[in-house]
Amino acid sequence: MSHTALNLNNLKTEVKVLADKYKLALTCPTVKDFLVLRNKVGWGELDANLAEMSLTNSLFHVTILDDEQLIGMGRVVGDGAMYFYIQDVIVDPDYQNQGIGTALMDTLEGYLRYTAQKGSTIGLLAAKGKEGFYGRYGYISRPNHTLGNGMCKFI
């Protein structure tokens, strides 16, 4: 099944926060909206062409809109088989603490339950102070007694 054919019924997620207030969609945000949201949370400037290429190459997207304004998003990147990486889980600071991040993660986790098979690895880099949020979904901190430090390189 193609990733674009997925819908919330296939994912069997429970997104209660949205009710009649906000719209959750399994669509890619516009580059402009993505860049605005990144800036709102202090993630800095990013070239629009680079952002477009990155968004286009993602495996899965979830967005949350207030009317037509992007207020939250998340996506999954990776090879679609063995390796999946949760990326850009962002909630507009004016909308935080309303369960929007939970709705995003519940939807991303639904996609991963449907797609990732035994033997797959799912990773993420938590923003400082957000480790407990992701821990609720079974993500573990590194280092620990089994695994070494997680590492990254920013260019």
C-alpha positions in Angstrom: 0.0 0.0 0.0 1.4 3.4 -0.8 2.0 5.9 1.9 -0.3 8.4 0.3 -3.2 6.0 0.6 -3.1 5.9 4.4 -5.8 7.5 6.4 -6.7 7.8 10.0 -9.0 4.8 9.9 -6.1 2.7 8.6 -3.9 4.0 11.4 -6.5 3.4 14.1 -5.3 6.4 16.1 -7.3 8.2 18.7 -6.9 12.0 18.2 -9.2 13.4 20.8 -7.7 16.8 21.2 -8.9 18.0 17.8 -12.6 17.8 18.3 -14.2 20.7 16.4 -11.3 23.1 17.2 -8.5 22.1 14.8 -8.1 20.1 11.6 -5.6 17.2 11.5 -4.5 16.2 8.0 -2.1 13.6 6.6 -0.6 16.1 4.2 2.8 17.8 3.7 2.9 21.4 4.9 3.8 24.1 2.4 7.4 25.1 2.5 6.5 28.6 3.6 4.3 27.3 6.5 7.1 24.9 7.5 9.7 27.6 7.6 7.4 30.0 9.6 6.7 27.3 12.2 10.4 26.4 12.5 11.2 30.0 13.1 8.4 30.3 15.8 10.1 27.6 17.9 13.6 29.1 17.4 15.0 26.5 15.0 16.5 29.2 12.8 16.7 30.0 9.1 16.7 27.3 6.5 17.0 27.5 2.7 13.6 27.1 1.1 14.9 24.7 -1.6 16.5 22.5 1.0 13.3 22.5 3.0 11.2 21.6 -0.1 13.5 18.7 -1.0 13.5 17.4 2.6 9.7 17.6 2.9 9.2 16.0 -0.5 11.5 13.1 0.5 9.6 12.3 3.7 7.8 9.1 4.2 4.8 10.4 6.1 3.4 13.8 7.3 0.8 14.9 9.8 -0.3 18.5 10.1 -2.6 20.4 12.4 -4.3 23.6 11.3 -6.3 26.3 13.0 -8.4 27.4 10.1 -5.7 27.6 7.4 -2.8 28.3 9.8 -0.2 25.5 10.4 0.0 25.2 14.2 1.6 21.7 14.4 3.3 19.1 12.3 5.4 16.0 12.4 6.9 13.7 9.9 8.7 10.4 9.4 11.8 10.1 7.3 14.0 7.1 6.6 14.3 4.2 4.2 10.7 2.9 4.7 11.9 -0.6 5.7 14.4 -1.0 8.4 15.0 2.6 9.5 12.4 5.2 10.5 13.2 8.6 12.1 10.6 10.9 13.7 11.5 14.4 12.6 10.2 18.0 13.1 7.5 17.4 15.7 6.7 21.1 16.1 3.9 22.9 17.9 3.5 26.7 17.6 4.3 28.1 21.0 0.9 29.9 21.1 -0.8 26.5 20.9 1.4 24.4 23.2 0.0 22.6 26.2 -3.3 21.7 24.5 -2.5 18.1 23.6 -1.4 19.0 20.0 2.0 17.4 20.4 0.3 14.2 21.7 -2.1 14.2 18.7 0.9 14.5 16.4 2.8 11.7 18.1 -0.2 9.4 18.3 -0.7 9.8 14.6 3.0 9.2 13.8 3.1 6.2 16.1 0.0 4.9 14.3 1.8 5.1 11.0 4.8 3.4 12.4 2.7 0.6 13.9 1.2 0.1 10.5 4.5 0.3 8.6 7.5 -0.7 10.7 8.1 -4.4 11.0 9.9 -6.6 13.5 13.6 -5.7 13.2 13.0 -2.1 12.3 14.6 0.8 14.2 12.7 4.0 15.0 14.8 6.9 16.2 14.4 10.6 17.1 16.4 13.4 18.7 14.4 15.0 21.5 14.6 18.7 22.1 16.2 19.5 25.5 13.6 19.0 28.2 11.2 16.9 26.0 12.7 13.5 26.7 9.9 12.6 29.1 7.3 13.3 26.5 8.9 10.8 24.1 9.5 8.3 26.9 5.7 7.9 27.1 5.9 6.3 23.7 8.6 3.9 24.6 11.7 5.8 23.4 14.7 5.4 25.6 17.5 7.7 26.4 21.1 7.0 25.3 23.5 6.2 26.8 22.1 3.5 29.0 23.4 0.1 30.2 23.1 -1.4 26.7 23.5 1.4 24.2 26.2 4.0 23.8 25.6 7.7 23.2 23.4 8.8 20.3 25.3 11.2 18.1 24.6 13.7 15.4 26.3 16.2 13.2 24.9 19.6 12.2 26.2 21.3 9.0 
